[in-house]
Amino acid sequence: MIKVTKKILLCFVAAVTLTAGLSAQHIGKEYRLKKVVEVPGRQGIAADKDYFYVSDTRGLYKYDHNWNLVKSRVQTKSDGLFPHPDQANHFGDIDVFEGKIYTGNEKFEYGRGYNIAVSIYDANTLEWIEDIPWSAESGQVEVSGVAVDREKRLVWLSDWVDSRYVYAYSLETKKYYTKMQCRPEPYWCQGIYIADGTMLFSADDGESTYHIPDCIYKADVSEVPYTGLIQGTEVVKENPWSVKLENGKCVTRTGLIAGGAFAKPLTMLREMKDFRRAGEIEGLTIDPVTDDLLVLNNRGTQIILGMSQGPFKEEGYTKEIHEVYIYEKVK
């Protein structure tokens, strides 16, 4: 009887340990390239204990952990992947949490995003569930990536156009929560991910024309104060980089505005020198089973203001190639 009890207890402890290991991803200090997988999507990567998920500009792809395609959906006239295809034409980086895929959805045209929303999909069926609406009063003008803070139950949005800030929404209220200023700015931020109270940023801050690599940065987000929206007055912007003027004076508006923000320093995690070719880095995630770092990169075409201008024909490219780089944690 005692031996059986001990055996049951050991099995229970082992099961709890395994479950705990799969419940949260952990970020390493150093990584080594292990594998490269070509995929059809060019935007984002997410992972849970059973599947990998890849987003294309207008599509979602689901793979098992051996990289066998299980299911896919692409926006077409017959398949309404986007809930409002007349208002949105672009997915960015994605995340998956509690059986739901979180996507940044918008209409994107040459460096600007419009009609921003967090579109949530069923991870099993890839069917749309609901949207978390964007608060324009936050100051965000584009959504390039989405990351769920599993501990604080916040969903964060990055902004490729103006990467000075990342923006948080509450999963409980579906309302704007706060924004964080990045110091220094990881300009042209493409994707974000959160684990261990740390936010990772993939920044398209290299230069593919000159073969200069992109980078990944990190910041501490273990403490996130609520600021929300308040009634106030602010300057009206003509575009993300200049204010609107009338008779030589700034135009202001009164109404809901961002109630505040906080700032965190960013440090470099790694320079992506081991990409097969410097291109356009996109989304990133941590595999909850292996703690591998997964990073999506595009190569072979010139990108201007987020839009492809065609392949580097002089290098032998005929199309853009999308690849997931898989890095094992060294320490």
KEBA-645714 format. One line per field, with one value per residue (C-alpha): chain; x, y, z. Coordinates in pm, 1 decimal, padded with zeros to 6 digits, always signed. Layout:
# residues N
nudo: [A | ...]
px: [X | ...]
py: [Y | ...]
pz: [Z | ...]
//
This chain:
# residues 331
nudo: [A | A | A | A | A | A | A | A | A | A | A | A | A | A | A | A | A | A | A | A | A | A | A | A | A | A | A | A | A | A | A | A | A | A | A | A | A | A | A | A | A | A | A | A | A | A | A | A | A | A | A | A | A | A | A | A | A | A | A | A | A | A | A | A | A | A | A | A | A | A | A | A | A | A | A | A | A | A | A | A | A | A | A | A | A | A | A | A | A | A | A | A | A | A | A | A | A | A | A | A | A | A | A | A | A | A | A | A | A | A | A | A | A | A | A | A | A | A | A | A | A | A | A | A | A | A | A | A | A | A | A | A | A | A | A | A | A | A | A | A | A | A | A | A | A | A | A | A | A | A | A | A | A | A | A | A | A | A | A | A | A | A | A | A | A | A | A | A | A | A | A | A | A | A | A | A | A | A | A | A | A | A | A | A | A | A | A | A | A | A | A | A | A | A | A | A | A | A | A | A | A | A | A | A | A | A | A | A | A | A | A | A | A | A | A | A | A | A | A | A | A | A | A | A | A | A | A | A | A | A | A | A | A | A | A | A | A | A | A | A | A | A | A | A | A | A | A | A | A | A | A | A | A | A | A | A | A | A | A | A | A | A | A | A | A | A | A | A | A | A | A | A | A | A | A | A | A | A | A | A | A | A | A | A | A | A | A | A | A | A | A | A | A | A | A | A | A | A | A | A | A | A | A | A | A | A | A | A | A | A | A | A | A | A | A | A | A | A | A | A | A | A | A | A | A | A | A | A | A | A | A]
px: [+00000.0 | +00282.6 | +00469.8 | +00160.1 | +00103.8 | +00460.6 | +00431.2 | +00110.2 | +00268.2 | +00572.9 | +00351.0 | +00147.8 | +00460.2 | +00592.9 | +00263.3 | +00252.5 | +00613.8 | +00544.1 | +00232.2 | +00422.8 | +00695.7 | +00440.6 | +00247.2 | +00504.0 | +00783.2 | +01125.1 | +01363.1 | +01732.2 | +02038.9 | +02207.3 | +02075.3 | +02221.7 | +02062.7 | +01920.2 | +01692.2 | +01530.5 | +01182.5 | +01029.8 | +00665.6 | +00397.7 | +00331.9 | +00537.7 | +00410.9 | +00395.6 | +00469.2 | +00304.4 | +00324.8 | +00135.9 | +00217.3 | +00069.5 | +00092.8 | +00278.7 | +00077.4 | +00200.1 | +00028.7 | +00050.3 | -00069.3 | -00407.8 | -00383.4 | -00341.8 | -00154.0 | -00147.7 | +00133.8 | +00201.1 | +00536.9 | +00694.0 | +00601.9 | +00330.3 | +00054.6 | -00267.6 | -00502.1 | -00495.6 | -00725.3 | -00660.6 | -00881.2 | -01057.9 | -01395.4 | -01528.4 | -01347.6 | -01416.1 | -01113.0 | -01134.3 | -01455.5 | -01465.6 | -01260.3 | -01360.9 | -01192.7 | -00886.9 | -00631.5 | -00337.5 | -00234.9 | +00084.9 | +00259.0 | +00034.2 | +00013.4 | -00187.7 | -00333.2 | -00599.8 | -00703.6 | -00733.5 | -00512.8 | -00464.6 | -00395.8 | -00332.4 | -00571.3 | -00576.1 | -00583.1 | -00217.9 | -00101.1 | +00256.0 | +00354.0 | +00015.3 | -00238.8 | -00613.3 | -00913.9 | -00693.0 | -00834.0 | -00723.7 | -00906.2 | -00934.2 | -00962.3 | -01033.5 | -00699.1 | -00871.7 | -01089.2 | -00919.9 | -01265.1 | -01306.4 | -01450.0 | -01446.9 | -01255.6 | -01101.3 | -01152.8 | -00865.7 | -00863.8 | -00735.5 | -00702.1 | -00403.4 | -00191.0 | -00127.2 | -00129.0 | -00041.6 | -00039.5 | +00251.3 | +00240.3 | +00041.8 | +00165.3 | -00033.8 | +00101.4 | -00026.4 | +00031.1 | -00126.4 | -00386.2 | -00298.3 | -00268.7 | +00005.7 | +00024.1 | +00335.0 | +00343.4 | +00566.4 | +00508.8 | +00592.1 | +00773.3 | +00832.8 | +00542.1 | +00375.0 | +00011.0 | -00174.8 | -00541.7 | -00710.5 | -00831.6 | -01096.4 | -01254.0 | -01141.6 | -01048.0 | -00728.9 | -00504.9 | -00178.1 | +00123.0 | +00496.1 | +00763.8 | +01063.5 | +01407.2 | +01572.8 | +01312.8 | +01341.8 | +01243.0 | +01019.9 | +00916.5 | +00762.9 | +00677.4 | +00665.2 | +00644.7 | +00623.0 | +00760.2 | +00926.1 | +00808.1 | +01013.5 | +00899.6 | +01093.5 | +01094.4 | +01190.3 | +01301.3 | +01342.3 | +01625.0 | +01880.8 | +01905.0 | +01849.5 | +01989.7 | +02326.4 | +02303.4 | +02286.9 | +02109.5 | +01800.0 | +01795.4 | +01594.5 | +01564.6 | +01416.7 | +01261.0 | +01132.9 | +00750.9 | +00711.0 | +00535.5 | +00265.6 | +00071.0 | -00282.0 | -00331.4 | -00631.4 | -00810.2 | -00914.7 | -01091.3 | -00838.8 | -00697.9 | -00418.1 | -00253.5 | -00399.6 | -00144.3 | -00157.2 | +00038.4 | +00250.8 | +00543.3 | +00392.8 | +00110.8 | -00179.5 | -00145.6 | -00392.6 | -00268.6 | +00069.5 | -00069.4 | -00122.1 | -00476.6 | -00602.7 | -00895.2 | -01079.3 | -01210.7 | -01067.0 | -00686.9 | -00422.4 | -00414.0 | -00042.3 | +00240.0 | +00550.6 | +00897.0 | +01140.1 | +01495.2 | +01560.3 | +01872.5 | +01980.1 | +01918.1 | +02089.0 | +02183.5 | +02041.7 | +02365.7 | +02282.2 | +01984.0 | +02056.6 | +02018.1 | +01937.0 | +01577.8 | +01265.0 | +01243.9 | +00886.9 | +00724.1 | +00881.4 | +00777.8 | +00907.7 | +00815.1 | +00651.6 | +00772.0 | +01141.4 | +01196.1 | +01331.5 | +01321.0 | +01130.3 | +01178.2 | +01017.9 | +01223.9 | +01158.6 | +01436.9 | +01484.1 | +01281.7 | +01329.6 | +01082.2 | +00985.7 | +00758.6 | +00648.1 | +00558.5 | +00747.9 | +00908.7 | +01005.0 | +01289.8 | +01665.9 | +01704.3 | +02077.4 | +02113.7 | +01905.8 | +01581.4 | +01251.9 | +01025.4 | +01024.7 | +01112.3 | +00956.4 | +01142.9 | +01110.5 | +01449.2 | +01453.6 | +01712.5 | +01787.7 | +01861.0 | +02230.0 | +02194.0]
py: [+00000.0 | +00241.0 | +00165.5 | +00233.1 | +00563.1 | +00674.3 | +00577.4 | +00773.7 | +01069.7 | +01062.6 | +01045.8 | +01338.2 | +01548.3 | +01463.7 | +01563.2 | +01892.0 | +01965.8 | +01895.9 | +02112.3 | +02395.9 | +02369.1 | +02410.3 | +02693.2 | +02967.0 | +03032.0 | +03144.1 | +03385.1 | +03300.4 | +03521.4 | +03348.3 | +03146.9 | +02922.4 | +02862.0 | +02511.2 | +02496.9 | +02703.4 | +02624.3 | +02785.7 | +02889.2 | +03054.9 | +03343.1 | +03661.1 | +03825.3 | +03645.6 | +03333.4 | +03195.6 | +02866.3 | +02663.0 | +02317.4 | +02141.3 | +02372.0 | +02651.6 | +02931.7 | +03151.7 | +03464.0 | +03599.1 | +03943.6 | +03786.4 | +03437.3 | +03206.3 | +02872.5 | +02604.6 | +02345.8 | +02057.7 | +02055.6 | +01857.8 | +02143.0 | +01949.9 | +02184.3 | +02102.2 | +02380.7 | +02710.2 | +02996.4 | +03277.9 | +03579.7 | +03532.5 | +03622.4 | +03286.0 | +03270.4 | +03564.6 | +03535.7 | +03907.8 | +04005.7 | +04333.6 | +04286.8 | +04630.1 | +04789.3 | +04566.9 | +04400.2 | +04315.5 | +04086.9 | +04154.2 | +03941.4 | +03718.9 | +03541.9 | +03245.3 | +03217.2 | +02995.0 | +02851.3 | +03187.8 | +03352.5 | +03727.2 | +03921.2 | +04285.0 | +04364.9 | +04685.3 | +04843.7 | +04911.4 | +05136.0 | +05265.0 | +05329.7 | +05396.5 | +05180.6 | +05244.1 | +05075.2 | +04906.3 | +04620.9 | +04312.1 | +04037.2 | +03717.1 | +03373.3 | +03023.0 | +02838.3 | +02511.5 | +02619.6 | +02949.8 | +03108.5 | +03470.7 | +03516.3 | +03888.0 | +04215.5 | +04426.4 | +04778.6 | +05023.1 | +05348.9 | +05615.7 | +05845.3 | +05635.0 | +05787.2 | +05459.7 | +05489.0 | +05133.5 | +04777.7 | +04555.7 | +04297.4 | +04156.8 | +03997.5 | +03864.5 | +03917.4 | +03591.8 | +03694.0 | +04039.4 | +03944.4 | +04235.1 | +04234.4 | +04462.1 | +04620.3 | +04743.7 | +05026.5 | +04998.7 | +05357.2 | +05518.8 | +05264.6 | +05500.9 | +05338.4 | +05001.4 | +04997.4 | +04772.8 | +04666.0 | +04469.5 | +04120.8 | +04151.6 | +04484.0 | +04491.6 | +04856.0 | +05057.8 | +05022.5 | +05215.5 | +05272.1 | +05232.3 | +05455.1 | +05263.1 | +05408.2 | +05403.5 | +05351.7 | +05017.8 | +05181.6 | +04991.2 | +04742.5 | +04436.6 | +04198.6 | +04164.8 | +03880.6 | +03863.0 | +03605.6 | +03623.4 | +03983.7 | +04078.2 | +04209.5 | +04112.8 | +04344.9 | +04246.3 | +04563.2 | +04603.8 | +04846.0 | +04695.1 | +04769.4 | +04481.5 | +04676.2 | +04695.3 | +04355.2 | +04515.8 | +04278.0 | +04350.1 | +04317.5 | +04187.1 | +04395.9 | +04340.5 | +04546.5 | +04483.9 | +04493.5 | +04328.8 | +04641.9 | +04805.4 | +05095.4 | +05167.4 | +05509.4 | +05462.3 | +05743.8 | +06071.3 | +06391.5 | +06653.0 | +06869.5 | +06781.6 | +06900.9 | +06760.5 | +06583.8 | +06629.3 | +06303.5 | +06095.1 | +06337.3 | +06686.5 | +06886.2 | +07056.3 | +07434.6 | +07718.2 | +08077.2 | +07964.3 | +07807.6 | +07447.2 | +07315.2 | +07144.0 | +06921.5 | +06845.6 | +06500.0 | +06162.5 | +06149.9 | +05912.5 | +05954.0 | +05894.7 | +05656.9 | +05501.7 | +05442.3 | +05150.9 | +05112.3 | +04866.2 | +04655.1 | +04439.7 | +04066.7 | +03973.4 | +04099.3 | +03866.2 | +03809.1 | +03443.9 | +03511.6 | +03367.0 | +03719.0 | +04045.6 | +04125.6 | +04216.8 | +04062.2 | +04000.7 | +03821.3 | +03619.6 | +03383.7 | +03133.0 | +02763.7 | +02660.1 | +02300.4 | +02358.7 | +02727.4 | +02769.8 | +03122.5 | +03133.5 | +03432.2 | +03492.9 | +03667.4 | +03763.4 | +03787.3 | +03846.0 | +04159.5 | +04530.0 | +04683.2 | +05052.0 | +05180.9 | +04826.7 | +04744.4 | +04507.1 | +04663.0 | +04335.5 | +04082.7 | +04141.1 | +03994.5 | +04062.2 | +03816.2 | +03550.2 | +03603.4 | +03570.0 | +03606.4 | +03680.3 | +03387.5 | +03353.9 | +03151.5 | +03070.0 | +03062.0 | +02830.9 | +02902.8 | +02680.1 | +02844.5 | +02813.1 | +02983.2]
pz: [+00000.0 | +00086.7 | -00236.9 | -00445.4 | -00265.9 | -00331.3 | -00696.4 | -00734.8 | -00558.9 | -00788.0 | -01096.6 | -00967.4 | -00904.4 | -01251.9 | -01413.3 | -01223.8 | -01320.5 | -01687.4 | -01682.4 | -01517.1 | -01776.7 | -02054.9 | -01890.4 | -01942.9 | -02187.6 | -02067.4 | -02239.0 | -02259.5 | -02266.8 | -02558.3 | -02852.6 | -03123.7 | -03465.0 | -03486.3 | -03789.8 | -04066.8 | -04202.4 | -04511.4 | -04467.1 | -04684.9 | -04444.2 | -04419.6 | -04099.9 | -03766.9 | -03565.1 | -03248.9 | -03058.1 | -02801.0 | -02666.5 | -02972.3 | -03270.7 | -03446.0 | -03608.6 | -03894.6 | -04024.2 | -04374.5 | -04475.3 | -04554.4 | -04412.3 | -04113.8 | -04117.5 | -03848.7 | -03817.2 | -03582.7 | -03402.8 | -03687.8 | -03923.8 | -04103.5 | -04223.6 | -04037.6 | -04145.4 | -04332.3 | -04423.6 | -04670.4 | -04731.5 | -05065.7 | -05211.1 | -05093.0 | -04756.4 | -04528.9 | -04301.8 | -04222.5 | -04042.2 | -04238.1 | -04559.1 | -04686.6 | -04384.6 | -04331.1 | -04557.4 | -04331.7 | -04046.6 | -03854.7 | -03593.3 | -03380.8 | -03044.7 | -02913.5 | -02564.0 | -02408.7 | -02744.4 | -02918.5 | -03180.9 | -03129.7 | -03449.0 | -03528.2 | -03811.9 | -04016.7 | -04358.1 | -04443.2 | -04725.6 | -04770.5 | -04413.9 | -04252.9 | -04075.3 | -04068.6 | -03899.9 | -03639.1 | -03429.0 | -03238.5 | -03426.8 | -03222.8 | -03388.4 | -03263.5 | -03264.8 | -03350.2 | -03642.9 | -03741.6 | -03733.2 | -03623.6 | -03272.4 | -03191.1 | -03213.0 | -02941.5 | -03082.8 | -03114.1 | -02919.6 | -03156.4 | -02852.6 | -02741.5 | -03018.2 | -03197.0 | -03578.4 | -03691.3 | -03555.0 | -03654.7 | -03377.8 | -03086.3 | -02763.2 | -02468.2 | -02117.1 | -01969.6 | -01607.8 | -01621.7 | -01883.5 | -02107.4 | -02484.5 | -02617.3 | -02964.6 | -03142.6 | -03396.9 | -03703.3 | -03814.7 | -03479.7 | -03261.3 | -02969.8 | -02785.6 | -02739.0 | -02627.9 | -02382.0 | -02363.1 | -02084.1 | -02174.3 | -01904.2 | -02005.8 | -02374.2 | -02310.0 | -02354.6 | -02047.2 | -02093.2 | -02317.7 | -02268.3 | -02417.1 | -02551.3 | -02474.6 | -02720.2 | -02991.9 | -03179.1 | -03503.9 | -03747.5 | -03480.5 | -03648.7 | -03365.9 | -02987.8 | -02736.2 | -02353.6 | -02108.9 | -01767.0 | -01726.1 | -02033.0 | -02369.9 | -02682.3 | -02984.5 | -03338.8 | -03517.3 | -03892.4 | -03819.9 | -04056.0 | -04427.2 | -04666.9 | -04962.7 | -04784.3 | -04612.0 | -04265.1 | -04020.4 | -03813.6 | -03433.4 | -03137.6 | -02820.4 | -02475.4 | -02195.1 | -01842.7 | -01825.4 | -01485.8 | -01353.5 | -01566.6 | -01412.1 | -01532.6 | -01695.2 | -01927.1 | -02107.4 | -01944.8 | -02047.1 | -02157.0 | -02433.3 | -02672.9 | -02993.8 | -03317.4 | -03537.8 | -03912.3 | -03946.7 | -03704.6 | -03736.1 | -03745.0 | -03585.9 | -03757.7 | -03784.9 | -03842.7 | -03869.8 | -03743.4 | -03423.6 | -03317.8 | -03349.2 | -03031.5 | -02949.4 | -02626.5 | -02539.1 | -02441.5 | -02444.5 | -02313.2 | -01935.8 | -01911.1 | -01998.1 | -01850.6 | -01996.0 | -01993.1 | -02125.1 | -02408.0 | -02448.0 | -02739.3 | -02710.3 | -03037.7 | -03382.6 | -03648.5 | -03838.3 | -03903.0 | -04132.9 | -04476.5 | -04610.6 | -04436.5 | -04522.0 | -04328.8 | -03982.0 | -03868.6 | -03574.8 | -03295.7 | -03015.4 | -02760.8 | -02799.5 | -02466.7 | -02506.3 | -02584.8 | -02498.6 | -02852.8 | -02992.4 | -03323.8 | -03554.9 | -03894.4 | -04163.0 | -04524.1 | -04781.5 | -05150.1 | -05218.1 | -05160.7 | -04915.0 | -04923.7 | -04645.1 | -04571.7 | -04933.9 | -05162.6 | -05470.6 | -05634.1 | -05604.7 | -05602.4 | -05951.2 | -05961.3 | -05671.6 | -05844.3 | -05651.4 | -05837.4 | -05533.5 | -05163.0 | -04934.7 | -04587.7 | -04325.2 | -03955.5 | -03783.8 | -03481.8 | -03212.5 | -02916.4 | -02582.7 | -02491.2 | -02152.3]
//
